[in-house]
Amino acid sequence: MSVQSAIKRLTAPDIHARKGGEPIVMLTSYHAHTASLVDRYCDAILVGDSLGMVMHGLETTVPVTLDMMILQGLAVMRGSERALVVVDLPFGSYEESPEVAFRSASRVLKETGCGAVKLEGGLLMAPTVRFLVQRGVPVVGHIGLTPQSINTLGSFKARGRDEADWPAIEADAQAISDAGACAMVIEAVAEPLAAKITAQVSVPTIGIGASAACDGQVLVLEDMLGLSPWVPKFVKRYADLGPSIARAVEAYAEDVRSRSFPAKEHTYPKKVAKT
């Protein structure tokens, strides 16, 4: 038996079972090659609709389409072996009704082979989460700052910094947990509130700009690698690859213009005729 065939991919139930246990490690990926790099270290890979901003230079995630998510989800599945792959349902693909959400989610599962979908929203979306789960679709919820709602929120500011706002966010979290989500992302929420929610709900919480008390953490890969021009306060940069890439491209351009590249070792000689 080959090593590759012996690898068992993690499932939504595996992640759900990690509640209160070893922290869940999640990063985003949108490509086969980055998926292969993070797969060995991550429990879950999120194919986030953040790809609209990271890959396509969009100002928000709102214009991202279902076809875009499926294309990149398929790439990430090709590049990974072990991690649970979670694909975002983009804006407009699930909000209308549970039935519409199921059609979108079933397309994602069928066409990518991923193990779960993610959708934003709390109390309002809980019936949709329940509808999907009852029909065999594993769902990761997303509460707190919900980027797809930027046009009504007005900004990407943190939520729950005023304690008067806590009950509504707690209710969102509880509703998603009760609806059967396998996990939930808590984004840009005041630290004590995120810790409180984690203690209250029965499903793993995955923080992004939340609390170390969450059951796991997720970051956008390009943000933590220093490839994004601007990153939120909650991002820790584990590398600064942007300047390194720029220097490498500069050196390449200089070599091309000076005709020092390609050198002899980079070219193919003519075959010598046999005598």
N, C-alpha and C positions, 0 to 999 in steps of 0.2 A: 504493500500500500504506500502510495506517495505521501510526502509531507503535506502537499496541497490538499489531497483528498481527505486527510485526517483532520483538517481544521474545521471546526464546527462554528458556524456563524451565530452570534448572539441574537436572541429573539426579544420581542416586546415583553413576554413573561419573565425572561431572564433579568431585564432591566427593572421591571416592577418588583421583583424579588429582592432587589438591592436596597429597598427602603431601610434606612437606619443602619446600613452596613458599610462596606467599603465604598468611598465616594466614586460616583460615576464620572468618567472623563469623556467629554464630548468636544469636538471641534467641527467647524464647517469645512466643507470641501465641495468644489464644483467640477473637478477634473479627475480623470483616471490617475494621473501621475501624482497629484497631491494626496489623493485617497490612499494610494499605495504607501505613501510615506507616513501618514497619520494612523493607518489601520493597525499597525503593530502596537501602538500605545493607547489607542482610544477604545472605549467600550461602545460608543455610538458616534456616528458621523451624521451631521445635519447638512442636508442639501438645502440651504436656506434661500428664501427669496431675496436675501441680501445680495445674491448674485447680480441682481439688477443694478445695484450701485457699484459693487466690486468689479464685475466683469464688463458691464455695459455703460458705466458712467452716468447712470440715471440718478436723479436727485432723491428719489424715494423708491420704495418697493412697489408702489401702486401699479405701474405699467407692466409688471412682470406677468407673463402668460403661463397657462398650464403647459403648453407645448415646450416652453423654455425650461420649466421645472423637470419635465419628463426627459428631455434631451440630456440635461446635466445629471439627473438622477441615474440614468442608464450608464453614463460615463463613470460615475462614482462606484456603482455596483461592479463594473468591469475591473476597477482598480483596487477593490477591497475584497477581503476574504473573511475577516473575523468580526468586525464591528457591525452592530445594528445600524442600518442606513435608514434615516428618517428624512422624508421629503416634504417640504412645505407645500400646503395648498395656497396658491396665490390669491390675492384680492379679486373678488368677483366670481370665484369658482366654487364657493360653498355657502355663502351667506343667505342666498335666496330661500333655500328650503333644505331639509334633511335629504330629500330625494336628489336634488342637484348636487349636494355635497357627496352623496354616495356615488353618483355617476363620475364625478371628478376623482374621488379617492380610488374607485375601482380601476379607472384608467391608469392612475399612477402605479398602483400595485401590480397590475397586469403587465404594463409596458416597461417598467423598470425592474421589477422583482424585488423592490425594497421591502423592509419589514414593518414600516409604520409611516403614517402621515402626521403632519403637525398643522394645527389651525389655531388662530387667535380668537380670544373672547372668553368671557366668563359665564355669568348667569344666562345671558341671551343665547349663547352657543351650546349650553349644556344639553338641551334636547337633541341637537345635531350630533354631539359626541356620543350620546347614548344610542341613537339610531345607527350610527356607523359601527360602534362596538358590537351591538347585537347582530349585525350582519357581517361580522368577521373582519372588520377593519380596525387594526390597532391604531390608537390615536394618542399623540402627545399634545397636551394643551399648552396654552401660552397666555399668561396673564400679566398684569402690571402695565408697563409700557407696551403698547401694541402698535408697531410701526405702520401697519396697514391702515390704521385709523388716523394717520398724521393730518389729514385734511380737516378732521373734526377736533383733534387734540390741539393742533396749532403749532406744536413743537415737540422735540424729542426729550423733554425734561423728565426728570425722575418723578415717580409716583409715591404717594404715601409718606411724604416728609412731614405733612401735617397729620397729627394723630386722628383728627376728625374724619379723615378720608379712609382710615383703616377698615371700618366695618364693611364698606362696599367691596374693597379688594379681597378681604377675607371671605366674603360671601361668594365672590367669583371663584376663588380657589376651591372652596368646599364644594361648589356646584360641579366643577370640572372633575374633582376627585370622585364625587358620588356618581357621576355619569359614567364612570368606568374607564377613564383615561389611564394609560399605563404609566404615564409620568407627566410632569408639567414644567414648562420653562417659566421662571419668574424673572422678568426683565426690569432693570432700573427701578427697583423698589427699595425704600428705606431699609437699612440693615436690620433693625429690630423687628420690623414687620415681616420681612422675609424669614427670619428665624422663627417667629411665632407661627407663621403659616406652615412652615416645615414641620413643626411639632404637632400641628393640628390635623393635617391631612394624612390620609393613609397611603398615598402614592408618592414616589420619589419626586423631589423638587430639584430642578436643575437651574442654578442661578447664573445670571449674566448681569452684573451690576447689582447684585443682591447681597447675599450673606455667605460667609464660609460655613455657616451652619446648614446650608442647603445640602441635599443628598448628592449633589454633583455640580459641575460647572461646565459652561460652554463659552467659547469665544469665537469670533470670526478669525479664521486662520491668518488672513492677510493683515489684520490689525495687530495680532500678537507677534507677527514676524517683521513688522516695521515696513510693510509694503503699501500701507494706506497713507495718504497725505495728512489726514486728520483722524484721530481716534478719540472715543469717549473717555471720560475720567476713569471709568471702571476697568479699562484695558491695561494690563501689564505687558510691556514689550519685552519679549524673550529674545529677540534678535532685532537687528537694524539692517535688514537686507536691501532696503531701497537704495541707499548710497552705494552699497557694494555692487549692486546690479548696474547702477549708473556708471561707476568706475570701470566695470568690465566692458560695458558697451562703448565707452569712450576709448578704451585701449584697443578694442576691435576696430573701431572707426579709424584710428590713427594708423593701425597696421595695414588696413585696406588702402588707405590713401597714399601710404608710403610704399606700397607694393611689397611689404615684408610678409604679408599673408595673402595667399597660402605659400608657405615655404616648401622646400623639396619634400620634407617628411609628410606633408599634407596632400601631395599630388600622386598621380599614378604614372609610372614610367611606361614607355612603349615596350612592348614585348620584343625580346631579342629573337630573331629568326633562328631556328635550329638548323644546324648544318649536318 
